[in-house]
Amino acid sequence: MGYNVYGVGNAIMDMQVRCSDEFLALAGIEKGIMTLVDEERQKHVLDALADHQVNYCSGGSAANTIVGIADMGGTTAYACKTGSDGFGEQYLDEMKKIGVAIEVASSAGQTGSCVVLITPDAQRTMLTNLGISASLSADDISESEIAKAEYVYIEGYLFAGDSTRSAALRAIELAKKNHVKVALTISDPFLIDICRDQFQSLIETSVDLLFCNEEEARALTGLEDPIACAHAIHKHCANVALTLGKNGSIIMHQGDALPVEGVIVEAIDTTGAGDMYAAGVLYGITNGLTWQQAGHLGSHAAARVVSQLGARLPNPLTQDEIQQLLA
């Protein structure tokens, strides 16, 4: 069986909890970004929020996108690394039930986890302990599986570690060898500070579709206006999907800037908004939609996920809903 998208990323169990801006300030946590921490730091934060409800959900940026595509009816596979623990078993079980092809042998060690702190403005701040995910390597990437895909989708977070970077680069190399397109998501603005040269090189030589948000685009280009940012990136990358939060997105394709309107909803939790947008776009372009239609689908998928707690949809978009959106 062929795949619309083969994803490569971290396997993370999310622990979502609401908190105030004051809590973040007092705890010395920088708001709105992902910070790598150890298990002790995670425990300290959760202990301080012991009277708050914690919601557990399988996550990981690229994994959320892969699950979103599968939920819409697409065909997907995922490469990751899980530990031989309860979180790991739950993670793999959930992915398989959704229909994601995932042939992962659990390794000795702890499955990655992330404390997702959600403030009243629906912004998410993440404290991530990669656990065994940090040891994902080039050896975990399957050429035979990649060769079956239309796109390989890589999360930028992989470039924060030596071993995971090798996995990402191997996946890109094998995709190019087998004439499979490459999509990359920047994932977080802080990554541009540490991986700028590598990202620039990949965008210029290997990436067919780049996903980024306004902040990431500005950091990447040094420009302020998002449309100018999109055009600047498009000079080096065939396709660009630049998200603008509630204002929608800009898709660059064949020299054209395609505006995609946002969908206005009451945001409860922005965790997974970009991941679900990417799911809509990737599902669309691998299932016969135009780029503009794919962006429209991505906007609706992202709007639905921010209207609830968690990065995955208990009630995904159905085929009937997708057809109605495109009518």
HELIX and SHEET records of a PDB file:
HELIX    1   1 ASP A   21  ALA A   27  1                                   7    
HELIX    2   2 GLU A   39  ALA A   48  1                                  10    
HELIX    3   3 SER A   61  ASP A   71  1                                  11    
HELIX    4   4 GLY A   86  ILE A   98  1                                  13    
HELIX    5   5 GLY A  131  SER A  135  5                                   5    
HELIX    6   6 ALA A  138  ASP A  140  5                                   3    
HELIX    7   7 GLU A  143  ILE A  146  1                                   4    
HELIX    8   8 GLY A  156  ALA A  160  5                                   5    
HELIX    9   9 ASP A  162  LYS A  177  1                                  16    
HELIX   10  10 PRO A  189  THR A  205  1                                  17    
HELIX   11  11 GLU A  214  THR A  221  1                                   8    
HELIX   12  12 PRO A  226  HIS A  234  1                                   9    
HELIX   13  13 GLY A  245  ASN A  247  5                                   3    
HELIX   14  14 ALA A  273  ILE A  285  1                                  13    
HELIX   15  15 TRP A  291  VAL A  306  1                                  16    
HELIX   16  16 GLN A  319  LEU A  326  1                                   8    
SHEET    1   A 8 THR A  76  ALA A  79  0                                        
SHEET    2   A 8 TYR A   3  VAL A   8  1                                        
SHEET    3   A 8 ALA A 149  GLU A 155  1                                        
SHEET    4   A 8 LYS A 181  THR A 185  1                                        
SHEET    5   A 8 LEU A 209  ASN A 213  1                                        
SHEET    6   A 8 ASN A 239  THR A 243  1                                        
SHEET    7   A 8 SER A 249  HIS A 253 -1                                        
SHEET    8   A 8 ASP A 256  VAL A 260 -1                                        
SHEET    1   B 5 MET A  34  LEU A  36  0                                        
SHEET    2   B 5 ARG A 124  ASN A 129  1                                        
SHEET    3   B 5 GLY A 112  ILE A 118 -1                                        
SHEET    4   B 5 ILE A  12  ARG A  18  1                                        
SHEET    5   B 5 ASN A  55  GLY A  59 -1                                        
END                                                                             
